[in-house]
């Protein structure tokens, strides 16, 4: 899939897929189209939580960090998405894409993972430690009980592979270390 036409055909084939499958495939298609421009979209937010909780959490949109919003927006429009500010919506697929930022803030780019899909495509996802820390910040600073729950669930699901030293260091800086240590 190297052209917009092929990408649009691939999108059409997603009609019968689940919402999660559609969102991951849309991101993979966009990734494929952006990579020749040296742009690497990174999944953050709810879709990252959905990936790391193996579908226990569900979201309704794709949040991406993309270094060139304009280029990403042009491609999304060519793929049939309708723009509205920093959001794009595909009427037939019922998929919404948001590009909240052009840089990965409060996260370590080296922890971003590449998730290979069965069809040879791939996506990039914020590191597990950083999405937990993101939800932990919402838990502590916004008093969001649901974010507390999902952060803790991800800790429990992935505790053997987490970089605890990194997480403690970041949590100390952002005032969430006490909550993090309660989950040990």
ABEGO torsion letter per residue (X at the ends): XABAAAAAAAAAAAAABBAAAAAAAAAAAAAAAAAAAGBBBBBBEAAAAAAAAGGABBBABBBBBBABAAAAAAAAAAAGBBBBEABBBBAAAGBBBBBABABBBGBBAAABBBBBBAAGBBBBBBBAAAAAAAAAAAAAAAGBAAAAAAAAAAAAAAAAABBAAAAAAAAAAAGAAAAAAAAX
